[in-house]
Amino acid sequence: MIIDRISYKKVYPISSFCTEHIGLEASLDKDENPEEALNKLKVIVDTLHAETLTQLDLCRGSKVVDVNPVNTTIQGIIEDIGNCTVVDEVNSLGVQVGLKAYSAIAEQYPDVKDAYLKKLQELTKIS
């Protein structure tokens, strides 16, 4: 058997449900080793894929950012506590709407507890 043409194809995952198919075909020179030629094609295919990844990173706008996560829910509760004007008030449905409404959650989160105790002290001085 005489091998005069070779081809190589590889499928790369790029992201969810997205792949890249890169394939090359070459004709062999008269005394060229098919295995060595195939390895050359593999290197070229891998290089082409690396260039694709570089372009995708540029398109995605990848950059490193230091982030200090803030739980906006907890922050919102702390702000609500700061807006309370009475310690103990119940609405027409019997639901606590004063500062006491936050007593249970204040026991679970130290930041909320600090705000709760500070506001409680402030409101009891006023009364």
C-alpha positions, 0 to 999 in steps of 0.5 A: 500500500502506498500512502500519498495523502493524510488528514487529521481532524479534531473536535474541541469543546469551546463552551456549553453546546459549542464545539470547534472542528478543525481538520487538515489534509496534506499530500505526502512528499515522495520519501516523507514518513506518514507518522511524522507528517501526521504529527505535524498536522496535529501541531498545526491543528492545536495551534489553530485552536489555541488562537481561537481560544485567545480570540474568544477570551478577547471577545468575552472581555475577560479581566480580573476584578477584586470583588468584596461580596455584599449580601444585598438582602442582609444590607437591605434588612440593615437599612430597614432596621435603620428606618424603624421609628418604633420598637413594638407596633402591630398592623391591623392584621396582627403582624409585627411591623416595628423593630421587633419584626427583625428580632429573629433574623438578628439572632442569625446574622451578626451584622443584623444583630449589631444594627438591631441592638443599636437601633433598639438602644436608640429607640428606647432612649427616645421613649 
